[in-house]
Amino acid sequence: MKFFFLLISTILSIELILFLNFIEKCKYFLNLIKKNNKLFIFKKSSDYWKQKLILIIALKVIKLGIILLALIILIVVPFFIINFFDERFIDLVFSIIGIFEIIIISLIYILLRNKFVQK
């Protein structure tokens, strides 16, 4: 029964990751941080414009950081909902066997999903 719960929660989390474009948002977040770091190296622009750009990028990073935090919480929710019904479920999720099962379930599900679902 625990394997079934693990299967359902893993598939729900993967679907949330794909539906909410979590990976693209993470890439954009890292791109903003790289862009901010490049401003410090760029010698040709004045400090005034660097301050303006850093402020704009910092606000985008804060906004996207809050969105990513909310998405992470939403992605983990299926595991906590199942833990509400079976209190030892989280012990399975964080055990080595549970992590290995989640990885295997994720890989198989993504391969099957890519094979049968057209983009």
BELNORGI-V254735 format. One record per residue. RES is the residue in three letters. PSI is psi in degrees with one decimal (none if undefined). OMEGA is omega in radians with two decimals (* if undefined). D_LAST is the distance of its C-alpha to the last C-alpha in Angstrom with 1 decimal. Layout:
BEGIN
res = [RES & RES]
psi = [PSI & PSI]
omega = [OMEGA & OMEGA]
d_last = [D_LAST & D_LAST]
END
This chain:
BEGIN
res = [MET & LYS & PHE & PHE & PHE & LEU & LEU & ILE & SER & THR & ILE & LEU & SER & ILE & GLU & LEU & ILE & LEU & PHE & LEU & ASN & PHE & ILE & GLU & LYS & CYS & LYS & TYR & PHE & LEU & ASN & LEU & ILE & LYS & LYS & ASN & ASN & LYS & LEU & PHE & ILE & PHE & LYS & LYS & SER & SER & ASP & TYR & TRP & LYS & GLN & LYS & LEU & ILE & LEU & ILE & ILE & ALA & LEU & LYS & VAL & ILE & LYS & LEU & GLY & ILE & ILE & LEU & LEU & ALA & LEU & ILE & ILE & LEU & ILE & VAL & VAL & PRO & PHE & PHE & ILE & ILE & ASN & PHE & PHE & ASP & GLU & ARG & PHE & ILE & ASP & LEU & VAL & PHE & SER & ILE & ILE & GLY & ILE & PHE & GLU & ILE & ILE & ILE & ILE & SER & LEU & ILE & TYR & ILE & LEU & LEU & ARG & ASN & LYS & PHE & VAL & GLN & LYS]
psi = [-36.8 & -35.2 & -39.1 & -44.4 & -41.2 & -41.5 & -48.8 & -46.5 & -35.6 & -44.1 & -41.9 & -41.5 & -40.9 & -43.9 & -37.8 & -41.8 & -44.6 & -41.7 & -37.4 & 6.5 & 44.7 & -41.9 & -41.4 & -37.7 & -37.1 & -40.8 & -41.8 & -39.5 & -47.3 & -35.4 & -39.6 & -40.9 & -40.6 & -40.7 & -39.6 & -40.6 & -33.2 & -27.7 & -33.7 & -28.9 & -30.1 & 114.6 & -19.9 & -25.0 & 157.1 & 163.3 & -31.4 & -49.0 & -33.0 & -42.2 & -41.7 & -47.1 & -39.2 & -39.7 & -44.4 & -46.5 & -39.7 & -40.0 & -38.8 & -40.2 & -42.7 & -46.3 & -47.8 & -32.8 & -41.5 & -41.1 & -44.1 & -39.2 & -42.6 & -39.0 & -39.5 & -43.0 & -42.7 & -35.8 & -31.5 & -15.5 & -42.8 & -36.0 & -39.0 & -30.3 & -44.8 & -34.3 & -27.0 & -35.7 & -33.3 & 103.5 & -21.0 & 4.5 & -42.1 & -33.5 & -40.1 & -43.2 & -40.5 & 1.7 & 162.7 & -41.5 & -41.9 & -43.0 & -42.2 & -43.4 & -40.0 & -41.9 & -46.0 & -45.8 & -43.7 & -46.5 & -46.5 & -43.7 & -42.7 & -40.7 & -46.1 & -39.0 & -43.2 & -30.5 & -38.0 & -23.3 & 123.2 & 145.7 & none]
omega = [-3.14 & 3.11 & 3.10 & 3.08 & 3.12 & 3.12 & -3.12 & -3.10 & 3.11 & 3.13 & 3.09 & 3.14 & 3.11 & 3.12 & 3.07 & 3.11 & -3.12 & -3.09 & -3.08 & -3.14 & -3.08 & -3.09 & 3.12 & 3.10 & 3.09 & 3.10 & 3.11 & 3.10 & 3.11 & 3.11 & 3.09 & 3.13 & 3.09 & 3.12 & 3.11 & 3.13 & 3.12 & 3.13 & -3.13 & -3.11 & -3.06 & -3.03 & -2.98 & -3.11 & -3.10 & 3.13 & 3.13 & -3.13 & 3.07 & 3.11 & 3.13 & -3.12 & 3.12 & 3.11 & 3.13 & -3.13 & 3.14 & 3.10 & 3.08 & 3.13 & 3.12 & -3.14 & -3.13 & 3.08 & 3.09 & 3.11 & 3.13 & 3.09 & 3.10 & 3.12 & 3.10 & 3.10 & -3.14 & 3.14 & -3.11 & -3.09 & 3.14 & 3.12 & -3.14 & 3.07 & 3.11 & 3.10 & 3.09 & -3.14 & -3.14 & -2.98 & -3.13 & -3.12 & -3.14 & 3.07 & 3.09 & -3.10 & -3.08 & 3.07 & -3.14 & 3.12 & 3.12 & 3.11 & 3.11 & 3.11 & 3.11 & 3.12 & -3.14 & 3.12 & -3.12 & -3.13 & 3.14 & -3.12 & -3.13 & 3.09 & 3.12 & -3.14 & 3.12 & -3.13 & -3.03 & -3.12 & 3.12 & -3.10 & *]
d_last = [32.7 & 31.9 & 29.3 & 27.6 & 27.8 & 26.4 & 23.5 & 22.7 & 23.3 & 21.2 & 18.1 & 18.8 & 19.2 & 16.0 & 14.1 & 16.3 & 15.6 & 11.9 & 12.4 & 15.3 & 13.9 & 16.9 & 16.4 & 15.9 & 19.0 & 20.9 & 20.3 & 21.5 & 24.5 & 25.5 & 25.2 & 27.6 & 30.0 & 30.1 & 30.7 & 33.5 & 35.0 & 35.1 & 37.2 & 40.0 & 40.2 & 40.1 & 43.8 & 43.9 & 43.0 & 45.6 & 45.6 & 45.3 & 41.9 & 40.7 & 41.7 & 39.9 & 36.6 & 37.0 & 37.5 & 34.4 & 32.3 & 34.0 & 33.2 & 29.5 & 29.7 & 31.6 & 29.2 & 26.1 & 28.1 & 28.9 & 25.3 & 24.2 & 27.2 & 26.3 & 22.7 & 24.3 & 26.7 & 24.0 & 22.0 & 25.4 & 26.5 & 25.2 & 27.5 & 30.4 & 30.1 & 30.4 & 33.2 & 35.0 & 35.3 & 36.0 & 37.9 & 37.5 & 33.7 & 33.5 & 36.0 & 33.6 & 30.6 & 32.8 & 34.5 & 33.7 & 32.7 & 30.4 & 28.7 & 28.3 & 26.9 & 24.4 & 23.2 & 23.0 & 21.2 & 18.6 & 18.1 & 18.0 & 15.6 & 13.1 & 13.5 & 13.3 & 10.3 & 8.4 & 10.2 & 9.7 & 6.5 & 3.8 & 0.0]
END
